[in-house]
Amino acid sequence: MKKKRKFTKCPVCGVSVNIDNLAEHLRRVHNKTIDGEDIHERAEKPLKVDTENGRILNITACEETLEKGARLAASNRFKRAINVLKTIPEEYPDIDTVYMLIGTLYTQLNRLEDAFTYFDKAVKSDPDYPAHWYNLGVAYINKGYVAKAHECANKALALNPDEEVKEKAENLLNGIKELLDLELANKPDIDPETYLMLEERFRRGTEFMDNEDWDGAIEEFKYVASVDKSSAKAYGNLGVIYLLKGELEEAEKHFKKSLDIDPSYTPAFINYQMLDAMKEKIKSDPGCLAELKDKLKMGHF
């Protein structure tokens, strides 16, 4: 297990720095001491260690690359900073710090899917560091995954974070609570815990659909619809699955059920119209269903 670390902001450039490395960061990047005095001579201390796979890793070179990336980030050269940071080998002991910075930079560029990828890498590299879980929670919120965000925020708090991360994680949980209050305003029979569970099952159903595991998807969406009988999206997705399976009567029944619940639910309306227009062709040429797959509209929780 990696030792517990805390981060602070560099007083000169403002980037996040491991507090244990702040003095070294100031010396290398800004030619200053921890007290702010200028340094005119820089001593290089190359350090090489053997990694588990037998490679020789120059720790000093990795740190210099990280510092270069931090300087570029501080000057808003985000794309260049990312390219530099990605050259650091994954064997670098503090690679989670690198992943966290890359994720932050992708967020600045509004490339949220890429940001999620690197925050997830940071968590996997050091699952005992609270800030990584908080960042991943925010990334999940950006993807619309409320249940996962809720889980990550609670994980961050369980790891005894510093005051800054604790406040951020608590604010994230408060935001999730407000979101759930809005979502459940018209669902008096569903409590927040049940809602989060249904979201997880719905997400699993969409993953099954993506992998064409129709039976697995049907099981998930039927469960969601059995608990939340007002889920037009669950019924709509069941209609899509049955249509792709060639079971036209079942598809039509579920599209109608979806529209009965919510006549304004566009995906079900489009899919039902498509089914009605192509019903005869589908019966005579079941192979045309493959052509429909990319045209059908799938609902998301």
N, C-alpha and C positions, 0 to 999 in steps of 0.2 A: 504494500500500500504506500502511495506517495505521501510525503509529509503534507500537513495542512498548510496552505499558503494564503496570504492576503495580498490584495493589489491596492495600489494607490495611484494617484495621478501625478505625473511628472510636473513639478512647479514651473518648468521652462516651456515644454512643448504640449503638455496636457494629456499625453497618451497614458494608457493604463500600463503600469509596470509592477512586476512582482516586488513587494516591499523589501524583500531580502536583496534585490538586485538594484535598488534605486541608486545607491552610491556609485555602483559600476556604470549604470546607465548615464548618470550625470557626467561621469568622467569621460566615457567613450564618445557619447553623442554631443555633449555640450561643452566639454573641456572645463567642467566646474566641479568643485567639491560639494559635499552634502550641505555645507554652509553657504554655498553660492560663490565661493572664490574661484577665480579663473585658474586653469591649469594649462601650462604651455608645453609640457612634455608628457607624452603618453607612453606608458610602459605596456608592452605587449606580453601577455602570458599565455602562449599557446598551450592548450590542454587537449590531449587525445586520450580517448578511452576505447576499450574493446566493447563492441555491442554483441548481443546474443547471437547474431547470425555471422559473427566473425569479421564484420566490417570494422574498419578504423574510422571513428567519427571525430572530427575536429570540432570540439564544443565551442571553442573561441570563434571559429568561422561561423558557426550557426548563430551564436549570439550577435555577432556583427551584422549578419544578414537580417536577423530579427530587428535590430536597432535601425538598420537602413530602412526596412519596411515601415517601422514606427515613424521615422522622420518623414517619409513620403506621405504617410497617412496624416500626419500633423499638418502637412502643407496641402492637404486636400487632393493629392495625386493618388486617388483610390485605386484605379486600375493598375497603375504601375506598382503600387505597394503590394497588391494581391499577387501580381506576377513574381515579385521578388520573394515574398513570403512562401510561395508555393515551391521554391527551390530548396527549402529546408527539409532534410530527410525526416521521415516519420520516426526514426530511431532517436531523434533529439529528445532528451529527457523531459523537457517542458513543451513538447509538441502541442499539448492541449492549449497552451497560451497562444501559440501560432494559429491554431484552428479558431480560437475565440476571436482573435483580431481579424482574421479573414472573414469570419461570419459577420462581424460588426461592419466591416467595409462593404460587404455585399448588401447589407441593410441600407447603408448610406446611398448605394447605387440603386436602391429599390429592386434589387434582384433577390426577392425573398425566398425563392426556392433554393437558390444557391446558398443563401445565408442559413437556411434550415439545415442543409447538408453539413455545413461546417460546425454549426452549434451541436449537431448530433455527434459529429466526430469528437468534439471537445469533451462531451459527456462520456463517451465510450473510452476516451483516453485517460480521463481522471474523473470517475463517477463520485468521488468524495468531495468535490469542490462545488459549493453551493451556487456560485454565480453561473456556472455552466448550466445547471438545471433551470435557473431563472431565465437565462437567454433562450434556452430551448423552449421553455413555456411560452415566451413571447412569440417565438417562431411558429409554434403550433397555433396560437391565436391568429396569426397572420394567414395561416392556411385554413382557418375556420374549424380547427379541431379543439373544441372547448374542453372535452373530457381529458384529453392528453395535456392540455395547458394546465388544467386544474391539478392533475397528478404531478406535473413538474414543479409547480409552485409549492405544493405541499412537501415535495422531496427536498427542495431548496431550504425550506424552513426547518425540516427535520435534521439537517446537517449543521445546525447552529451557525448561521451566517453572521457576518459582521452587520452593523446597524444599517449600512446603506443597502446591502442586498436584502436584508430582512424587510426593510420598508418597501422596497420595490416588489418583493414577492407578495407581501400583504396587500399592496395596492392592486397587483394582478388578480389576486383572489377576490378582492372587493369588486373589481371590474367584472369578473366572471359572475359573481353573485347578482350584480345589477342586470347583466345580460340574461341570466337564467330567470330572473323575476319578470323581465319583459316577455321572454319566450313562453313562460308558463302562465301568463296572465289569463289566457283562454283555455288552459288545460288544468282545471282544478283537481282532477283526479291523479295528476302526476307530480311527484315531488322532485326536487333537484337531483337527488341521488339516482332516482329512476331515469330521469332525463339523460344524465350523463352515461348511464348504462346503455340506454337505447341508442345514443349517439355512437357508442363503440360498436354495437351490433350492426348498426346501419353502415358504418365505415367498413366493417368486415364484409358486409354484403356487397358493397361496391367493389371491393378488392376481388371477391369471388367472381363478380361479373367481368372485371378486367381480364381475369384468367380463364374465363369461359367455364367456370365451375358452376353450372346453372343450379344443380341441386343444392350446393352449399349456399348459394345466394338466395334461393327460394326459402330455405330454412331461416335465414337471418331476417329477411324482409317480412316473412309471415309472423315471426315472433314480434317484430316491431309493431306490425299492424294489429296484433292481438292485444298488445298492451296499450298502444296509442291508436285508438280506433279512428282518430281524425287525421291520421298521417296519409295525406294525399300522395306524398312522395314515395312512401313504401308501396302503396298499391300501384302507382304509376310504374315503378321499377319492376314489380311483378309482371305487369303487362308487357314490358319490354322483353323480359326473360321468356315468358311463354310464347311471345311472337317469334323470337329467335329459335325457340325449340320447335316451331311449327304448330303449336297448339293454339289455333286461332280463336276458338271459342273462349278459352281461358283468358287469352290476351284481351279480347274485347270486353269480357266481364270485368277485368281488373282496371282497364282504362276507364270504363264507365263508372266504376266505384270511385276511382280517383277524382273524376270530374263531378260526381255527385257530392263529394266532400268539399271540393273547391273548384267551382266552374271556371275560375280564372287561372288555374294551374296550367301554364302554357305547354310544358313538355308533354303532359298527358293528352292535351288537345291536339298537338301536332302529330303525335304518334297514333292517336285514334283515327285522325283524318287520313294518315298514310296507310294504315291498315285497311280502312274502308275502301280507299282508292285502288289498292293492290290485292284485295282479297282473292279475286278470281285468278290473277296471275300466280299468286303464291300457291293456290291449290293445284294448278296445272304444272307449275315449275317450282318445286320447293327449293331448288338450288339458288333461286334469286334472293333467298333470305340473307345469304352472305353479303349481298350488295347493300342490304338495308342497314347492316350493323352500324356503319359510320354515319348514317342519316338519322337514326333514332336518337331521341333526347333522353338522357338519364338524369334523374333527380339526385341531389346531394343534400345531406342532412342540414 
